[in-house]
Amino acid sequence: MKKFRLGVAALVHDHVWGELRKWQAIPDVEIVAAGDVNPPLLERVQKEFGVPRVYNSWQEMIEKEELDIIQAASENSVAADIVEAAAEKGIHVISEKPMAARLEQANRMVRAAQKAGILLMINWPTAWNPAINTMFRMIKNGDIGEPFYFKWRSAHNGPKEIGCSEYFWRWLYDEEKNGAGALMDYCCYSADMCAYLFGLPKEVTGFRAVLVKDYPVPDDNAIILMKYDKLFGIAEASWSQPTKYITPNPVCYGTEGALAVWNGKVLLMKPGEDVREIEPEPLPEGRRNGPEYMIHCLKTGEKPEGMCSMEVSRDAQEILEAGLISADTGKTVMLPIEG
């Protein structure tokens, strides 16, 4: 049985530790190396995952190792550099969300992957949520008629406050490395969902501000409004919400009803009917998480589809870019963005 050789490029995105456990669970994957500038993270990846070789940079790892796949877990601003370096050696890449810090970087990633013929997947945790997948199938099947309003809120009390590592929150609080603050970290989810369901909007208006934090962050709350021909999309982000959600999330209203996710179930609302609570369909093997899906695509020759595809993720980046520009200029931005 062929073993896919996996290398980890950077370890500063805290999602990486959960992803490495998923990689370990796949019999035909071998985690052979990791590269990062932080010695404590290299020690951790060796101790917890038995990675045989570590390097003081992801660049050195890519140069010296023969790899099939790279798990990228860097700052948003570095993802494009990793993909370009991997593409030069024909290595497939799965990178943590969002795709990049800026649209220009996302475009570089797409160009490099297309030129080299490698697979590039962006790992959105929402893509592996059974209830969200069931809800989206129902939207696309027309179960609520024509959708005209979609909203998703991403929120917690802040990276520091919820216990993110210092390696993670330091770059999340850096506008250049992250791309913004909560706007980039958390508006990205709805941007990706809307790009998948509805494509690129016509206009984007963004707002961001520091509403609560008493230490320097680029923004701790943000909203991006997406205007389509016949639909509004809304992305809400907060790093200052101390409680869990008190409303269903996401929600979508259509001409014949509404759909929402609440406590892991899908709620279907139709005029004159009681609310129906629908048990979501479980995701099939090979599509239950990012590592599984990447191996599935490599074995079958399929391209990553849906929310994790590079094309949809790139469009999500354009929505984020427009939202950031709008928030900073006070003007609505028309899409596509020029240049």
C-alpha positions in Angstrom: 0.0 0.0 0.0 1.4 3.4 -1.0 2.1 5.7 1.9 1.5 9.4 1.3 4.4 11.3 2.8 3.1 14.4 4.7 5.1 17.4 5.8 3.9 20.2 8.0 4.8 23.7 6.9 4.6 25.9 10.0 2.9 25.1 13.3 1.6 28.6 14.3 -2.1 28.0 13.4 -3.6 26.2 16.4 -5.9 24.2 14.1 -2.9 22.1 13.1 -2.9 19.9 16.2 -6.4 18.7 15.6 -5.6 18.2 12.0 -2.5 16.1 12.8 -4.7 13.7 14.8 -6.9 13.3 11.8 -3.8 12.6 9.6 -2.6 10.1 12.0 -5.9 8.2 11.8 -5.4 7.6 8.0 -3.5 4.3 7.6 -1.8 5.2 4.3 -0.4 8.6 5.5 3.0 9.0 7.1 3.9 12.3 8.8 7.5 12.5 8.0 8.6 16.0 8.7 7.7 19.5 10.1 9.3 22.9 9.7 8.8 25.9 12.0 10.9 28.7 13.5 9.7 28.0 17.0 11.6 25.2 18.8 8.9 24.6 21.4 6.4 23.8 18.6 8.9 21.4 17.0 9.4 19.7 20.3 5.6 19.3 20.7 5.1 17.9 17.2 7.9 15.3 17.8 6.6 14.4 21.3 2.9 14.2 20.5 3.0 12.8 17.0 6.4 11.1 16.7 7.5 13.2 13.6 10.9 11.8 12.8 12.5 15.0 11.3 12.0 18.6 12.1 13.5 21.7 10.5 14.0 25.3 11.7 11.9 26.6 8.8 9.3 25.2 6.5 11.4 26.4 3.5 14.3 24.0 4.6 11.8 21.1 5.0 10.4 21.6 1.5 13.9 21.8 0.1 15.2 18.7 1.8 12.2 16.3 2.0 10.5 14.3 -0.7 6.8 14.9 0.1 3.5 14.1 -1.5 1.4 16.5 0.6 1.9 19.6 2.7 -0.3 20.5 5.6 0.2 24.3 5.8 -0.5 25.9 9.2 1.0 29.3 8.9 0.1 33.0 9.2 -2.5 33.9 6.6 0.1 36.1 4.9 2.5 33.2 4.4 0.2 30.7 2.9 0.9 31.9 -0.7 4.7 31.5 -0.2 4.1 27.9 1.0 1.9 27.0 -1.9 4.3 28.5 -4.5 7.3 26.6 -3.0 5.3 23.4 -2.8 4.0 23.8 -6.4 7.6 24.1 -7.7 8.2 20.6 -6.4 4.8 19.2 -7.4 3.6 18.8 -3.8 -0.1 19.0 -3.1 -1.2 21.4 -0.3 -4.0 21.6 2.2 -4.0 25.0 4.0 -6.0 26.2 7.0 -8.7 28.8 6.6 -8.9 31.6 5.4 -7.0 31.2 2.2 -4.7 34.2 2.7 -4.5 37.7 4.2 -5.1 39.6 0.9 -6.7 38.8 -2.4 -3.4 39.2 -4.3 -2.0 36.4 -2.2 -5.0 34.1 -2.9 -4.6 34.8 -6.6 -1.0 33.8 -6.4 -2.0 30.5 -4.8 -4.5 29.7 -7.5 -2.0 30.5 -10.3 0.7 28.4 -8.7 -1.6 25.4 -8.2 -3.0 25.6 -11.8 0.4 26.0 -13.4 1.9 23.0 -11.5 -1.2 20.8 -11.7 -1.2 20.2 -7.9 -4.3 19.9 -5.7 -4.9 22.9 -3.4 -7.5 22.6 -0.7 -8.5 25.2 1.9 -9.6 23.5 5.1 -12.8 25.2 6.4 -14.1 23.4 9.5 -17.7 24.3 8.5 -17.3 22.1 5.4 -17.3 19.0 7.7 -20.4 20.0 9.7 -23.3 17.5 8.9 -26.1 19.9 9.7 -24.6 22.7 7.6 -24.1 20.3 4.7 -27.7 19.1 5.0 -29.0 22.7 5.2 -27.0 23.6 2.1 -28.3 20.7 0.1 -31.9 21.7 1.0 -31.2 25.3 -0.1 -29.8 24.1 -3.4 -32.8 21.6 -3.8 -35.2 24.5 -3.6 -36.8 23.4 -0.3 -37.4 27.0 0.7 -37.9 28.4 -2.8 -35.6 31.2 -3.9 -33.3 32.3 -1.1 -33.1 36.0 -0.5 -31.3 36.3 2.9 -28.4 34.4 4.4 -26.5 35.1 7.6 -23.8 33.3 9.6 -22.3 34.7 12.8 -18.8 33.6 14.0 -18.0 34.7 17.5 -16.2 34.0 20.7 -14.6 36.1 23.5 -11.3 36.6 21.7 -8.3 34.4 20.8 -6.4 35.2 24.1 -9.5 34.8 26.2 -10.5 31.4 24.8 -7.0 30.0 25.3 -5.4 30.1 21.9 -1.6 29.7 22.1 0.6 32.8 22.0 2.0 31.6 18.7 -1.5 31.9 17.3 -2.9 35.0 18.8 0.2 37.1 18.2 -0.3 36.9 14.5 -4.1 37.1 14.6 -3.6 40.5 16.3 -1.2 41.6 13.6 -3.0 43.2 10.7 -0.4 42.4 8.1 -0.1 38.7 9.0 -3.8 38.1 9.5 -5.2 40.6 7.0 -7.4 42.3 9.6 -8.6 41.2 13.0 -12.0 39.5 13.7 -13.0 40.6 10.2 -10.5 38.3 8.5 -10.6 35.6 11.1 -14.3 35.2 11.4 -16.2 37.0 8.6 -14.3 34.6 6.4 -16.8 31.7 7.2 -19.9 33.5 5.8 -17.9 34.8 2.9 -17.0 31.3 2.0 -20.5 30.0 2.5 -22.0 32.7 0.4 -19.4 32.3 -2.3 -20.2 28.6 -2.4 -24.0 29.0 -2.4 -24.4 32.1 -4.5 -21.1 33.1 -6.1 -19.7 36.6 -6.0 -22.0 39.4 -4.9 -22.4 42.6 -6.9 -21.6 45.0 -4.0 -20.0 44.7 -0.6 -20.1 47.0 2.4 -18.0 46.4 5.5 -17.8 47.7 9.0 -15.1 47.0 11.6 -14.2 48.5 14.9 -12.7 47.9 18.3 -15.8 47.9 20.5 -14.6 46.0 23.6 -11.0 45.1 23.9 -8.7 47.4 26.0 -5.5 46.1 24.3 -4.3 46.6 20.7 -6.2 44.6 18.0 -7.0 45.6 14.4 -10.7 45.1 15.1 -12.7 43.0 17.5 -16.1 43.2 15.8 -17.0 43.3 12.1 -19.9 43.0 9.7 -19.7 42.4 5.9 -22.9 43.0 3.9 -23.1 41.3 0.5 -25.6 42.4 -2.1 -26.5 40.0 -4.9 -29.1 40.6 -7.6 -31.9 39.2 -5.4 -30.2 38.2 -2.2 -28.5 39.7 0.9 -25.6 37.8 2.5 -24.4 38.8 5.9 -21.1 37.9 7.7 -20.8 38.8 11.4 -17.6 38.4 13.4 -16.9 39.0 17.0 -13.9 38.6 19.4 -15.9 39.9 22.3 -18.9 37.6 22.7 -18.6 35.9 26.2 -21.5 33.5 25.6 -22.5 30.8 23.1 -25.0 31.6 20.4 -28.6 32.3 21.5 -30.1 32.2 18.0 -29.9 29.5 15.2 -26.8 29.8 13.0 -26.7 29.9 10.0 -30.1 31.1 8.9 -31.5 31.4 5.4 -34.9 32.8 4.3 -36.5 32.0 1.0 -39.7 32.8 -0.8 -41.3 29.5 0.4 -39.8 29.1 3.9 -36.7 29.3 6.0 -33.8 27.0 7.1 -31.5 27.2 10.1 -29.1 25.1 12.1 -29.7 24.8 15.9 -28.0 22.4 18.3 -26.8 20.2 15.5 -30.2 19.8 13.9 -31.7 21.5 10.8 -34.8 23.5 11.3 -37.3 23.8 8.4 -40.0 26.5 8.7 -42.9 26.7 6.2 -45.8 29.1 6.3 -48.7 27.7 8.3 -46.7 24.6 9.5 -45.0 23.6 12.7 -41.2 23.9 12.7 -39.7 20.6 11.5 -36.5 19.4 13.2 -34.4 17.4 10.7 -31.6 15.0 11.8 -28.7 15.8 9.4 -27.3 13.1 7.2 -23.9 11.8 8.4 -21.0 12.7 6.1 -19.6 9.7 4.1 -16.2 8.2 4.7 -13.6 10.2 2.8 -15.5 13.5 3.3 -15.7 13.8 7.0 -12.7 16.1 7.4 -10.0 17.8 5.4 -7.3 15.1 5.6 -9.8 12.4 4.6 -11.1 14.5 1.7 -7.6 15.3 0.4 -6.6 11.6 0.3 -10.0 10.8 -1.3 -9.2 13.3 -4.1 -5.7 12.1 -4.6 -6.9 8.5 -4.9 -9.8 9.2 -7.2 -8.4 12.0 -9.3 -11.2 14.3 -8.3 -10.7 18.0 -7.6 -11.7 19.4 -4.3 -15.2 20.8 -4.6 -17.5 23.0 -2.6 -16.5 25.2 0.3 -12.9 23.9 0.3 -12.1 24.3 -3.3 -9.5 26.9 -4.2 -11.9 28.6 -6.6 -14.6 29.2 -3.9 -12.1 30.1 -1.3 -10.5 32.6 -3.7 -13.9 34.2 -4.2 -14.4 34.3 -0.4 -11.1 36.2 -0.3 -12.4 38.8 -2.7 -15.5 39.3 -0.6 -13.2 39.8 2.5 -10.9 42.2 0.5 -13.9 44.2 -0.5 -15.3 44.2 3.0 -11.9 45.4 4.4 -11.6 48.2 1.8 -15.2 49.3 2.4 -14.7 49.3 6.2 -11.5 51.4 5.9 -12.9 53.9 3.3 -16.5 54.1 4.3 -17.6 53.3 0.7 -19.4 50.4 -0.8 -17.1 48.3 -3.1 -18.3 47.0 -6.4 -17.2 43.5 -7.5 -15.2 42.2 -9.2 -12.4 44.3 -7.7 -10.4 46.0 -10.4 -6.8 44.7 -10.9 
